[in-house]
Amino acid sequence: MPEEVTERTVDMIDILVSDIPRQEAIKSITYLVTKPHSQ
């Protein structure tokens, strides 16, 4: 049982870690797209 929980936790961490660069990229793209319009 503990091993299954550990594997699940590692999977969740992997998903969170892999989502961080994606979110940063989306923020950067959104900033670049919206910046010229606001000037």
Buried (B, 14 or more C-beta within 10 A) or exposed (E): EEEEEEEEEEEEEEEEEEEEEEEEEEEEEEEEEEEEEEE
